[in-house]
Amino acid sequence: MNLAELQRKLIAAARAHAPGDRVPYAFEKRVTALLASRVAPPMLDFWVRGLWRAALSCVAIAVLCGLWSLSAPAVKPATAASSADLSQDFETLLLASVDQSEPMP
């Protein structure tokens, strides 16, 4: 059958039978009852429990780390001159492996 002819017939049939404005009785109750009757697969229960336990343990670890960081004494620099230029210290640290005296093979 020609697809264009089929499309024309389907559109003509749809136009001949306009949809009604009336919603069937208790339609929303039937839909919500169907949604409520669906049960999650039992395999997902284990995942959900495990993920909630993991989330709670992560929150507990974050709280403990925050309390530990607040209670730790503040580290003071040994000299003011050594902490004056952090960029130089960082560059020295990054280039330490490159500045080796051994020749490359």
Backbone bond lengths (Angstrom), bond angles and torsions (degrees), N, CA, C in turn:
res aa  C-N    CA-C-N  psi(-1)  N-CA   C-N-CA  omega(-1)  CA-C   N-CA-C  phi
1 M - - - 1.453 - - 1.525 108.84 -
2 N 1.282 115.96 145.73 1.452 122.41 178.75 1.530 109.39 -71.86
3 L 1.346 116.67 129.72 1.467 120.88 -177.82 1.525 112.29 -66.20
4 A 1.291 117.15 -37.35 1.467 120.03 178.85 1.527 110.62 -64.70
5 E 1.341 117.32 -40.09 1.471 121.21 178.03 1.525 110.70 -66.02
6 L 1.347 116.50 -41.58 1.463 120.55 178.39 1.528 111.00 -62.82
7 Q 1.322 116.36 -43.35 1.464 120.19 179.07 1.530 110.37 -62.62
8 R 1.314 117.38 -41.17 1.463 121.03 179.56 1.518 110.85 -63.15
9 K 1.338 117.78 -41.84 1.468 121.16 179.94 1.531 111.44 -67.24
10 L 1.332 116.17 -40.47 1.469 118.78 179.52 1.526 111.99 -66.00
11 I 1.304 116.73 -40.28 1.468 120.21 178.47 1.523 110.26 -66.47
12 A 1.333 117.73 -39.89 1.470 121.12 177.98 1.525 110.72 -63.79
13 A 1.338 117.65 -40.38 1.473 120.79 178.73 1.519 110.54 -66.97
14 A 1.325 117.37 -39.12 1.463 120.25 179.15 1.519 111.46 -66.60
15 R 1.314 117.19 -36.78 1.465 119.99 179.10 1.525 111.40 -71.95
16 A 1.315 117.45 -29.55 1.461 120.87 -179.77 1.524 111.80 -71.05
17 H 1.319 117.66 -31.47 1.469 122.47 -179.09 1.529 108.96 -115.02
18 A 1.307 116.02 85.39 1.467 120.90 -179.77 1.525 109.59 -68.38
19 P 1.326 117.75 144.53 1.465 119.70 178.74 1.519 111.41 -69.67
20 G 1.307 114.90 148.19 1.459 119.79 -179.50 1.525 111.93 -80.35
21 D 1.321 115.75 161.16 1.453 121.74 178.86 1.523 111.70 -87.60
22 R 1.295 116.54 -8.16 1.460 122.02 -173.30 1.533 110.44 -92.17
23 V 1.316 116.10 134.65 1.467 122.50 175.90 1.522 107.25 -94.03
24 P 1.329 118.13 138.53 1.466 119.69 179.25 1.530 111.67 -59.20
25 Y 1.334 115.24 153.45 1.459 121.85 -177.29 1.525 110.31 -61.03
26 A 1.325 116.67 131.63 1.466 125.61 176.19 1.534 112.28 56.16
27 F 1.308 116.46 35.54 1.462 120.03 -179.46 1.521 111.48 -63.52
28 E 1.338 116.38 -45.44 1.467 119.39 -178.42 1.519 111.97 -66.11
29 K 1.341 116.75 -32.83 1.465 119.47 177.79 1.521 110.94 -68.34
30 R 1.321 117.03 -37.66 1.469 120.12 177.54 1.521 111.25 -66.34
31 V 1.324 115.66 -39.54 1.467 118.84 -179.79 1.525 110.33 -67.42
32 T 1.326 117.59 -45.52 1.469 119.57 179.52 1.515 111.56 -66.87
33 A 1.331 118.53 -32.46 1.462 120.61 176.46 1.524 110.47 -66.49
34 L 1.328 117.29 -39.15 1.458 120.36 176.77 1.525 111.46 -65.25
35 L 1.330 116.33 -39.78 1.465 119.39 178.50 1.526 111.47 -66.97
36 A 1.321 116.57 -38.52 1.465 120.24 -179.64 1.520 111.59 -71.43
37 S 1.321 117.31 -28.62 1.456 119.82 -178.72 1.521 112.70 -76.01
38 R 1.310 116.86 -16.57 1.470 119.70 178.35 1.521 108.86 -74.29
39 V 1.294 116.04 129.68 1.461 122.01 -178.19 1.525 107.83 -110.21
40 A 1.321 114.93 139.70 1.458 119.28 177.77 1.521 109.65 -67.09
41 P 1.299 118.24 142.80 1.461 120.34 178.18 1.522 110.76 -59.43
42 P 1.324 117.91 144.86 1.459 119.73 -176.42 1.521 113.87 -64.73
43 M 1.315 118.36 -22.90 1.464 120.04 179.65 1.528 111.24 -66.48
44 L 1.325 117.05 -31.00 1.459 119.84 -179.04 1.528 111.53 -73.50
45 D 1.321 118.11 -23.22 1.463 120.50 179.68 1.517 111.29 -60.46
46 F 1.318 117.28 -41.77 1.462 120.67 -179.95 1.523 111.08 -65.92
47 W 1.336 116.00 -40.07 1.458 119.01 178.65 1.523 111.50 -65.31
48 V 1.321 116.05 -42.72 1.469 119.52 -178.08 1.526 110.21 -64.09
49 R 1.320 116.83 -44.84 1.471 119.51 178.50 1.516 111.37 -61.99
50 G 1.318 116.55 -43.71 1.458 120.23 -179.76 1.513 112.60 -64.12
51 L 1.328 116.65 -40.96 1.459 119.83 179.70 1.528 111.97 -67.96
52 W 1.328 117.53 -36.68 1.466 119.11 177.02 1.518 110.82 -67.12
53 R 1.335 116.73 -40.39 1.469 119.31 177.61 1.523 110.67 -64.16
54 A 1.325 116.47 -40.19 1.459 119.93 178.24 1.525 110.96 -65.01
55 A 1.316 117.22 -39.80 1.464 120.28 179.45 1.524 110.53 -65.28
56 L 1.330 116.44 -42.03 1.463 119.05 179.21 1.523 111.53 -66.47
57 S 1.320 117.22 -39.11 1.461 118.88 179.12 1.530 110.78 -68.77
58 C 1.330 118.17 -34.77 1.465 120.92 176.65 1.530 111.35 -65.33
59 V 1.307 116.82 -39.51 1.465 120.17 176.84 1.521 110.26 -64.85
60 A 1.327 116.48 -42.00 1.467 119.84 179.10 1.527 110.65 -63.61
61 I 1.327 117.78 -41.98 1.470 120.49 178.65 1.522 110.68 -65.13
62 A 1.334 117.51 -40.54 1.463 120.63 178.94 1.524 111.10 -63.48
63 V 1.325 117.27 -40.77 1.470 120.84 178.47 1.528 109.98 -65.37
64 L 1.321 117.34 -43.98 1.458 120.37 179.10 1.528 111.87 -63.64
65 C 1.315 117.74 -40.79 1.467 120.47 177.61 1.534 110.89 -65.77
66 G 1.319 116.64 -38.39 1.462 119.25 176.99 1.509 112.52 -64.81
67 L 1.336 116.51 -42.56 1.464 119.61 177.47 1.522 111.37 -65.44
68 W 1.334 116.33 -38.49 1.464 120.04 179.48 1.528 110.66 -65.73
69 S 1.345 117.17 -40.46 1.461 119.73 -179.55 1.533 111.42 -69.53
70 L 1.318 117.03 -31.13 1.468 119.32 177.27 1.520 112.36 -74.88
71 S 1.332 116.28 -32.47 1.459 119.09 -177.36 1.520 113.07 -86.92
72 A 1.321 118.49 -14.36 1.468 121.12 179.86 1.524 109.04 -70.19
73 P 1.328 116.29 140.90 1.471 118.00 179.06 1.523 110.29 -68.83
74 A 1.299 115.11 148.11 1.456 120.38 -179.31 1.518 109.43 -70.76
75 V 1.324 116.98 134.18 1.454 121.61 -179.99 1.516 107.93 -87.27
76 K 1.324 115.22 124.30 1.458 120.02 -179.63 1.523 108.52 -100.43
77 P 1.334 118.19 140.71 1.463 119.94 179.35 1.522 110.83 -67.43
78 A 1.341 114.99 149.57 1.466 119.85 -178.90 1.520 111.14 -65.80
79 T 1.312 116.45 -47.17 1.462 120.23 177.53 1.516 108.86 -133.27
80 A 1.286 115.12 152.88 1.458 119.71 -179.92 1.523 110.94 -71.61
81 A 1.329 117.23 -28.32 1.461 120.91 -177.49 1.527 110.94 -70.79
82 S 1.336 118.01 -34.07 1.463 119.92 -177.08 1.524 112.04 -72.72
83 S 1.296 117.24 -27.57 1.458 119.46 -179.74 1.520 112.54 -96.76
84 A 1.310 117.10 3.80 1.457 120.17 -176.30 1.521 111.56 -69.25
85 D 1.338 117.10 -39.80 1.463 119.72 -176.30 1.521 109.40 -122.85
86 L 1.297 115.52 89.14 1.456 121.18 -178.90 1.525 111.40 -68.69
87 S 1.314 118.20 -29.83 1.460 120.32 -178.95 1.522 111.49 -64.56
88 Q 1.322 117.54 -37.89 1.463 120.73 178.11 1.524 111.16 -67.06
89 D 1.327 116.87 -40.64 1.457 120.01 177.29 1.524 110.82 -63.52
90 F 1.309 116.82 -40.26 1.461 121.38 -179.91 1.525 111.11 -66.02
91 E 1.333 116.67 -42.81 1.459 120.56 179.13 1.522 111.27 -65.72
92 T 1.311 117.66 -39.72 1.460 121.21 177.28 1.518 111.07 -62.91
93 L 1.291 116.43 -40.46 1.451 120.93 178.79 1.523 111.51 -65.21
94 L 1.328 118.13 -44.10 1.452 121.22 -178.99 1.519 112.65 -68.29
95 L 1.326 116.97 -35.84 1.456 120.54 -176.53 1.525 112.61 -92.35
96 A 1.319 119.26 7.00 1.465 121.87 -178.33 1.519 111.41 -63.22
97 S 1.321 117.98 -38.78 1.460 119.70 -179.35 1.527 111.59 -75.04
98 V 1.313 118.59 -23.71 1.462 121.97 -179.52 1.524 110.66 -80.52
99 D 1.317 117.46 -31.77 1.459 122.19 -175.02 1.523 112.70 -86.28
100 Q 1.284 118.80 32.61 1.453 120.91 178.90 1.509 109.40 -77.89
101 S 1.321 115.27 147.59 1.471 119.85 -176.84 1.527 112.36 -81.54
102 E 1.316 119.34 -11.77 1.444 121.69 -179.42 1.527 110.35 -74.63
103 P 1.335 117.26 137.28 1.467 118.94 179.08 1.521 110.57 -73.42
104 M 1.297 114.85 151.09 1.452 121.46 178.34 1.516 109.39 -76.73
105 P 1.325 120.83 140.06 1.473 122.45 178.97 1.508 112.67 -71.88
